[in-house]
Every structure is written in structure tokens, then in C-alpha cells.
Amino acid sequence: MEKKSVPSDAIIVYGLPDVGLVGLIATSHLISQLNLTETAYLDSDLFPPVVVLHDGLPHAPLRIFGNHSFIAALAETAIPAKAIQPVVRALVDWGQSKKARMMVSVGGIPVPDRQDITEPKVFGVASTMSLLNTLSLREVEILKEGYMVGPYALVMRYCAERNFPAVALLAQSFYNYPDPEAAAVAIKELAKIVELKVDVSTLLEKGEEIRLRARDMMKRTQRELTRMKKSQEYDLPLYV
């Protein structure tokens, strides 16, 4: 449901709970840094009976924030596995109806040796060949082989089916541990693509605070990721 008018030709960024809560952390930081205001929210009978409290007031668990050219969708609770398909389809349908310029999913890609990586890499995936070329020109490393599982996989699949421009930026991250450092490098790559100026220093400074605050959310998200068979992302496809 829209609370304010939503502009057309905007960039839409999705921050949905996933591995390392990378997208949630990154998108929350973007909303704060860009002073985005709530413009819409999405509700579903498939969501758990929960509201999110901010300053004593209740809010929907999945809200959409924006300004004249940038929109961010943020889910502040784990999305049940059974709700992923209808929720993502509704978000993509809505974004397409608003004639969005591009949809960008920001998330993590789990790596078993994350604790040994000082500067996580960010890999890009695109729904069209022209966008893939754009990522290469912006020096974003392309994820050439692998699996995507979960909400961002569906965003990419639905957009590819419609030939709608969409990008996924996946930072190397912990699987079941909040990863603000991965969120920071993902924001840096996003800034290269959509020409944003976003300071990530405060995000890095508050890393330990974010990890502590997000522990329970990560546990709930991990349960849903297990139901989605998220661990399949560790595999390599067999197509030759």
C-alpha cells in the first residue's frame, strides 16, 4: 500500500534478510544516509503476526522508502520460506508498474573461509546481457558459475523472464553471522553502478553493535534459509 506518490524511473534496491543479513544491513544504512522517507509498505497473510516498533509506533515488517530517484525496500523480520515467492513477485510487479529504471538486490554469498578474508569480494549478476556488460565496464567482478537460492534468486528469475533490468550484488559473507563489513563493500559496489555517494565509515564503526543487535534476526533468518535449501549455493552447477 502506497502512503506517498512513488516516482517513475527510479532505482529500486532490495534489502531482504539473507545470509549474513548483508542486504538488510546495507539497505538500512542507505535509508539512513540518504534520508529516505517511508512511501509504501507490503503486507501479507503469510507473514507472522508481528509489527516492528520504532519510537513507540508500530510499522509493517516490510516497508518501502524513497526520494525522487531512489527507492529501498526493507524487511525487518525473517520472511517465511512459504511467503518468499508471492512476496518477491509482488515486489517485482510493483516495481515494474512504477516503471523503475532498474532493480538492484544487495546480498551475501556464503564462503566457508570468511573469517580469513579481510576485504570481501563482491560479485555481480545481471538479468540482461547489456547490463552484464555494464557491470564489467564498471569493473564489477561477474559471478560466472554457481547457484542463487532465496529471494534474490527469484528477483533475478522474474526480471530475466520479463527482460526487465535487474542486478544482484553479492558480497562474500558469513552464512549465519551478521556481516556489516560485507554490507559496506556491497554499498561501495552499488555506488559505482548507480553513481551514489554514501559514507560507510559509520557502518564499519558500529559493526560490533550491529552484530549484537542482529543476532536473533540472523537465527530466525537462518531457519528460513535452511527451508529454502540455501546451502546449495556452496555447490557448483554440472552443466557443460
Number of C-alpha atoms within 10 A of each C-alpha: 10 12 10 12 11 20 16 16 16 20 21 24 27 26 28 29 28 29 28 31 32 33 32 27 29 28 25 20 21 22 21 10 14 15 12 18 15 18 19 18 18 16 12 12 7 14 17 13 8 11 14 13 11 8 5 7 8 11 14 18 21 23 19 27 23 25 18 13 14 23 26 25 26 24 21 20 21 23 23 19 18 13 15 19 15 12 20 20 16 13 18 21 14 12 21 19 10 14 15 22 18 19 26 25 27 30 33 29 24 21 16 11 10 16 10 8 11 9 13 21 17 27 21 23 22 24 22 19 11 11 16 19 14 14 22 13 11 12 13 21 16 17 15 9 11 12 16 20 16 22 26 26 14 17 23 25 15 18 22 15 10 12 12 20 21 26 26 26 27 29 31 28 30 21 22 18 19 29 27 28 24 30 31 26 22 26 28 17 25 24 13 14 17 12 10 15 13 15 15 19 10 11 19 16 12 11 16 14 12 16 18 11 11 18 16 12 16 23 15 15 24 22 14 21 24 12 14 17 12 19 16 14 16 14 10 10 11 7 5 3
